[in-house]
Amino acid sequence: MSSGDDELDELRQERLQELKEQAGEEQAEAQQARQQQADAQKKAVLRQHLTDEARKRLNTVKMSKPQFGEQVERQVVALAQSGRIQGKIDDAKMKQLLNELKPDSKSFDIRRR
């Protein structure tokens, strides 16, 4: 092989690497766009099916317990998409839903000897 072939091969490898990096960036951007669209749809469903008070309560829960808040949001969206929500969820119904979904608190029974 001559040095010209080596240089050409090296340039091809560099270009291939650049293309792979560019494709990876495009995939990341597409994934981010899909995530933003899903978030927008979720917010629209929540706005449609929750009263202002219920939304405020859910936001408060999300601030203190983000994972639990996300779980409740997913549950409300699933109920809405399956058509099992009649009217809007008000604050009282939101309290009931939160109580039903919250994990059982572990109690400790401490006895002194």
N, CA, C and O of each residue as an XYZ file, in Angstrom:
452
protein
N       0.830     -1.188      0.000
C       0.000      0.000      0.000
C       0.862      1.233      0.000
O       1.926      1.269      0.617
N       0.397      2.233     -0.691
C       1.150      3.481     -0.729
C       0.628      4.403      0.357
O      -0.402      4.130      0.973
N       1.338      5.491      0.590
C       0.924      6.438      1.631
C      -0.380      7.129      1.232
O      -1.139      7.555      2.103
N      -0.650      7.246     -0.066
C      -1.911      7.844     -0.529
C      -3.103      6.994     -0.136
O      -4.148      7.512      0.256
N      -2.934      5.654     -0.247
C      -4.009      4.751      0.154
C      -4.241      4.818      1.658
O      -5.382      4.767      2.118
N      -3.165      4.931      2.416
C      -3.286      5.025      3.873
C      -4.034      6.299      4.267
O      -4.910      6.269      5.131
N      -3.690      7.400      3.638
C      -4.346      8.674      3.936
C      -5.830      8.611      3.567
O      -6.687      9.085      4.312
N      -6.115      8.021      2.410
C      -7.501      7.897      1.967
C      -8.295      7.022      2.944
O      -9.433      7.343      3.289
N      -7.697      5.933      3.379
C      -8.354      5.049      4.337
C      -8.592      5.766      5.665
O      -9.649      5.614      6.277
N      -7.619      6.537      6.100
C      -7.743      7.291      7.351
C      -8.855      8.343      7.244
O      -9.621      8.535      8.188
N      -8.941      9.023      6.095
C      -9.991     10.017      5.878
C     -11.372      9.359      5.883
O     -12.337      9.915      6.408
N     -11.448      8.160      5.287
C     -12.723      7.437      5.275
C     -13.157      7.079      6.705
O     -14.326      7.214      7.066
N     -12.200      6.627      7.498
C     -12.505      6.273      8.887
C     -12.983      7.499      9.675
O     -13.942      7.410     10.442
N     -12.322      8.626      9.487
C     -12.716      9.860     10.174
C     -14.124     10.287      9.753
O     -14.935     10.677     10.593
N     -14.406     10.212      8.468
C     -15.719     10.613      7.955
C     -16.807      9.678      8.484
O     -17.899     10.124      8.837
N     -16.502      8.376      8.537
C     -17.452      7.407      9.060
C     -17.757      7.704     10.531
O     -18.908      7.630     10.960
N     -16.713      8.040     11.298
C     -16.903      8.378     12.709
C     -17.758      9.640     12.852
O     -18.629      9.702     13.720
N     -17.516     10.638     12.010
C     -18.308     11.871     12.044
C     -19.776     11.585     11.753
O     -20.664     12.133     12.407
N     -20.027     10.727     10.770
C     -21.405     10.379     10.423
C     -22.099      9.641     11.570
O     -23.275      9.875     11.848
N     -21.354      8.743     12.235
C     -21.935      8.018     13.365
C     -22.295      8.986     14.493
O     -23.368      8.875     15.086
N     -21.410      9.928     14.792
C     -21.686     10.905     15.845
C     -22.894     11.766     15.495
O     -23.728     12.055     16.353
N     -22.984     12.175     14.228
C     -24.097     13.003     13.783
C     -25.417     12.231     13.903
O     -26.430     12.793     14.320
N     -25.403     10.961     13.543
C     -26.614     10.149     13.642
C     -27.032      9.994     15.107
O     -28.222     10.010     15.423
N     -26.054      9.844     15.990
C     -26.352      9.734     17.422
C     -26.983     11.005     17.960
O     -27.915     10.940     18.761
N     -26.489     12.163     17.533
C     -27.052     13.435     17.961
C     -28.486     13.595     17.455
O     -29.354     14.080     18.180
N     -28.729     13.185     16.211
C     -30.077     13.288     15.644
C     -31.053     12.380     16.399
O     -32.203     12.756     16.628
N     -30.597     11.197     16.782
C     -31.459     10.295     17.556
C     -31.791     10.904     18.910
O     -32.929     10.819     19.371
N     -30.797     11.517     19.548
C     -31.031     12.139     20.850
C     -32.027     13.286     20.724
O     -32.902     13.446     21.575
N     -31.899     14.078     19.676
C     -32.830     15.191     19.457
C     -34.250     14.668     19.197
O     -35.223     15.232     19.698
N     -34.361     13.602     18.419
C     -35.676     13.022     18.135
C     -36.304     12.459     19.404
O     -37.504     12.610     19.630
N     -35.490     11.810     20.228
C     -35.984     11.269     21.498
C     -36.474     12.402     22.400
O     -37.521     12.287     23.036
N     -35.722     13.483     22.451
C     -36.104     14.626     23.273
C     -37.415     15.246     22.758
O     -38.267     15.645     23.552
N     -37.567     15.321     21.457
C     -38.789     15.876     20.875
C     -39.994     14.989     21.211
O     -41.070     15.492     21.532
N     -39.807     13.669     21.134
C     -40.892     12.754     21.493
C     -41.267     12.906     22.966
O     -42.447     12.879     23.317
N     -40.260     13.065     23.825
C     -40.510     13.224     25.259
C     -41.283     14.515     25.528
O     -42.208     14.526     26.340
N     -40.910     15.597     24.854
C     -41.612     16.869     25.034
C     -43.058     16.766     24.564
O     -43.961     17.312     25.198
N     -43.276     16.073     23.462
C     -44.632     15.898     22.945
C     -45.473     15.067     23.922
O     -46.635     15.390     24.169
N     -44.894     14.011     24.470
C     -45.615     13.174     25.437
C     -45.953     13.979     26.690
O     -47.052     13.854     27.230
N     -45.013     14.805     27.154
C     -45.274     15.649     28.325
C     -46.392     16.638     28.045
O     -47.248     16.867     28.900
N     -46.393     17.225     26.858
C     -47.437     18.186     26.498
C     -48.807     17.502     26.457
O     -49.800     18.070     26.913
N     -48.859     16.288     25.914
C     -50.121     15.546     25.871
C     -50.599     15.201     27.282
O     -51.789     15.294     27.583
N     -49.658     14.801     28.145
C     -50.014     14.457     29.516
C     -50.573     15.681     30.231
O     -51.577     15.578     30.936
N     -49.938     16.832     30.061
C     -50.423     18.058     30.703
C     -51.802     18.441     30.190
O     -52.647     18.903     30.956
N     -52.029     18.253     28.904
C     -53.337     18.586     28.336
C     -54.424     17.680     28.914
O     -55.517     18.148     29.233
N     -54.129     16.397     29.049
C     -55.106     15.453     29.618
C     -55.378     15.810     31.076
O     -56.528     15.796     31.515
N     -54.323     16.130     31.829
C     -54.505     16.484     33.231
C     -55.317     17.771     33.362
O     -56.188     17.872     34.226
N     -55.036     18.741     32.516
C     -55.766     20.017     32.547
C     -57.251     19.790     32.233
O     -58.127     20.451     32.792
N     -57.508     18.852     31.338
C     -58.877     18.579     30.917
C     -59.672     17.845     32.000
O     -60.873     18.073     32.144
N     -59.016     16.969     32.760
C     -59.743     16.091     33.670
C     -59.592     16.438     35.149
O     -60.218     15.792     35.990
N     -58.778     17.440     35.490
C     -58.602     17.822     36.889
C     -59.067     19.249     37.116
O     -58.869     20.117     36.267
N     -59.685     19.488     38.261
C     -60.027     20.861     38.623
C     -58.744     21.568     39.052
O     -57.711     20.927     39.244
N     -58.814     22.887     39.202
C     -57.633     23.651     39.606
C     -57.106     23.180     40.965
O     -55.898     23.037     41.153
N     -58.021     22.942     41.910
C     -57.610     22.512     43.245
C     -56.917     21.151     43.191
O     -55.910     20.936     43.865
N     -57.452     20.244     42.397
C     -56.854     18.912     42.279
C     -55.468     19.002     41.639
O     -54.545     18.295     42.045
N     -55.326     19.871     40.642
C     -54.013     20.058     40.011
C     -53.010     20.637     41.002
O     -51.851     20.225     41.031
N     -53.458     21.591     41.812
C     -52.565     22.178     42.819
C     -52.125     21.120     43.822
O     -50.954     21.061     44.196
N     -53.067     20.282     44.257
C     -52.725     19.226     45.214
C     -51.725     18.253     44.583
O     -50.761     17.847     45.233
N     -51.950     17.884     43.334
C     -51.039     16.964     42.655
C     -49.647     17.589     42.499
O     -48.637     16.911     42.683
N     -49.600     18.866     42.163
C     -48.303     19.548     42.046
C     -47.578     19.589     43.382
O     -46.358     19.438     43.432
N     -48.321     19.792     44.463
C     -47.712     19.800     45.790
C     -47.131     18.427     46.112
O     -46.029     18.321     46.651
N     -47.870     17.390     45.782
C     -47.383     16.025     46.014
C     -46.134     15.780     45.179
O     -45.169     15.189     45.665
N     -46.144     16.228     43.930
C     -44.982     16.019     43.051
C     -43.745     16.722     43.583
O     -42.628     16.230     43.423
N     -43.944     17.875     44.218
C     -42.782     18.598     44.755
C     -42.174     17.856     45.942
O     -40.953     17.829     46.096
N     -43.017     17.256     46.781
C     -42.487     16.571     47.950
C     -42.077     15.130     47.646
O     -41.104     14.624     48.205
N     -42.827     14.470     46.754
C     -42.531     13.078     46.400
C     -42.649     12.926     44.886
O     -43.694     12.508     44.386
N     -41.578     13.265     44.145
C     -41.647     13.267     42.674
C     -42.060     11.936     42.052
O     -42.860     11.917     41.117
N     -41.531     10.834     42.552
C     -41.863      9.537     41.953
C     -43.326      9.187     42.170
O     -43.992      8.696     41.258
N     -43.825      9.437     43.366
C     -45.221      9.149     43.662
C     -46.128     10.052     42.833
O     -47.159      9.607     42.328
N     -45.743     11.326     42.692
C     -46.526     12.257     41.880
C     -46.609     11.810     40.427
O     -47.669     11.892     39.808
N     -45.489     11.336     39.882
C     -45.480     10.827     38.512
C     -46.383      9.603     38.389
O     -47.095      9.444     37.397
N     -46.348      8.742     39.403
C     -47.195      7.545     39.381
C     -48.671      7.943     39.355
O     -49.460      7.363     38.609
N     -49.039      8.927     40.165
C     -50.427      9.374     40.210
C     -50.825      9.985     38.872
O     -51.920      9.727     38.372
N     -49.934     10.798     38.287
C     -50.216     11.385     36.972
C     -50.456     10.295     35.934
O     -51.415     10.366     35.166
N     -49.591      9.294     35.912
C     -49.760      8.197     34.950
C     -51.095      7.485     35.162
O     -51.764      7.106     34.201
N     -51.474      7.308     36.421
C     -52.740      6.634     36.724
C     -53.920      7.474     36.226
O     -54.855      6.934     35.634
N     -53.884      8.783     36.460
C     -54.973      9.659     36.011
C     -55.064      9.650     34.491
O     -56.160      9.592     33.935
N     -53.918      9.708     33.816
C     -53.912      9.688     32.351
C     -54.467      8.359     31.843
O     -55.232      8.331     30.879
N     -54.081      7.262     32.490
C     -54.585      5.943     32.073
C     -56.101      5.868     32.264
O     -56.809      5.349     31.401
N     -56.596      6.380     33.379
C     -58.038      6.384     33.615
C     -58.754      7.228     32.567
O     -59.811      6.845     32.067
N     -58.175      8.373     32.240
C     -58.794      9.265     31.250
C     -58.815      8.619     29.872
O     -59.820      8.692     29.163
N     -57.712      7.987     29.491
C     -57.640      7.378     28.166
C     -58.552      6.170     28.042
O     -59.019      5.851     26.949
N     -58.808      5.492     29.166
C     -59.698      4.339     29.106
C     -61.158      4.754     29.236
O     -62.056      3.918     29.131
N     -61.400      6.054     29.465
C     -62.760      6.556     29.537
C     -63.449      6.295     30.867
O     -64.678      6.314     30.941
N     -62.672      6.050     31.920
C     -63.268      5.730     33.210
C     -63.411      6.944     34.117
O     -63.746      6.799     35.293
N     -63.163      8.140     33.587
C     -63.359      9.362     34.368
C     -64.604     10.058     33.851
O     -64.684     10.435     32.682
N     -65.579     10.223     34.746
C     -66.777     10.968     34.378
C     -66.626     12.365     34.973
O     -66.417     12.511     36.177
N     -66.732     13.373     34.143
C     -66.568     14.744     34.624
C     -65.119     15.022     34.957
O     -64.205     14.479     34.337
N     -64.924     15.882     35.951
C     -63.564     16.232     36.363
C     -63.283     15.675     37.746
O     -64.184     15.494     38.564
N     -62.008     15.409     37.981
C     -61.590     14.978     39.311
C     -61.408     16.228     40.152
O     -60.597     17.094     39.821
N     -62.168     16.325     41.250
C     -62.032     17.485     42.120
C     -61.055     17.149     43.255
O     -60.448     16.078     43.280
N     -60.925     18.090     44.184
C     -59.950     17.932     45.258
C     -60.270     16.714     46.122
O     -59.362     15.978     46.506
N     -61.538     16.494     46.429
C     -61.918     15.349     47.266
C     -61.589     14.031     46.577
O     -61.075     13.108     47.209
N     -61.886     13.942     45.277
C     -61.571     12.714     44.537
C     -60.059     12.524     44.442
O     -59.569     11.395     44.481
N     -59.313     13.639     44.316
C     -57.853     13.549     44.247
C     -57.311     13.022     45.576
O     -56.403     12.192     45.581
N     -57.857     13.493     46.706
C     -57.427     12.991     48.011
C     -57.669     11.483     48.097
O     -56.815     10.730     48.563
N     -58.843     11.059     47.641
C     -59.188      9.643     47.674
C     -58.220      8.838     46.801
O     -57.751      7.774     47.206
N     -57.926      9.348     45.611
C     -57.003      8.669     44.700
C     -55.607      8.577     45.312
O     -54.953      7.538     45.228
N     -55.156      9.666     45.925
C     -53.831      9.661     46.560
C     -53.785      8.645     47.699
O     -52.790      7.938     47.864
N     -54.858      8.571     48.483
C     -54.894      7.595     49.577
C     -54.884      6.164     49.053
O     -54.252      5.288     49.643
N     -55.585      5.926     47.944
C     -55.610      4.581     47.373
C     -54.258      4.181     46.797
O     -53.872      3.015     46.870
N     -53.544      5.136     46.230
C     -52.290      4.814     45.550
C     -51.068      4.864     46.457
O     -50.026      4.301     46.122
N     -51.185      5.535     47.606
C     -49.982      5.675     48.434
C     -49.557      4.326     48.971
O     -50.394      3.490     49.316
N     -48.256      4.118     49.041
C     -47.772      2.842     49.562
C     -48.093      2.762     51.055
O     -48.138      3.772     51.756
N     -48.309      1.551     51.510
C     -48.585      1.367     52.931
C     -47.375      1.828     53.732
O     -46.243      1.414     53.481
N     -47.641      2.685     54.690
C     -46.526      3.162     55.508
C     -46.128      2.054     56.465
O     -46.972      1.372     57.046
N     -44.857      1.897     56.611
C     -44.342      0.866     57.503
C     -44.314      1.451     58.921
O     -43.677      2.473     59.173
N     -45.006      0.793     59.821
C     -44.994      1.280     61.193
C     -44.013      0.454     61.994
O     -43.801     -0.731     61.736
N     -43.435      1.100     62.951
C     -42.467      0.426     63.818
C     -43.060      0.373     65.205
O     -43.541      1.375     65.734
N     -43.020     -0.782     65.771
C     -43.521     -0.966     67.122
C     -42.307     -1.121     68.035
O     -41.663     -2.170     68.060
N     -42.010     -0.070     68.776
C     -40.827     -0.085     69.642
C     -41.282     -0.343     71.065
O     -42.127      0.375     71.600
N     -40.723     -1.357     71.662
C     -41.060     -1.691     73.042
C     -39.800     -1.581     73.885
O     -38.732     -2.072     73.518
N     -39.957     -0.937     75.000
C     -38.826     -0.828     75.923
C     -38.883     -1.979     76.918
O     -39.958     -2.425     77.320
N     -37.717     -2.444     77.300
C     -37.663     -3.541     78.265
C     -37.414     -3.024     79.649
O     -37.336     -3.806     80.596
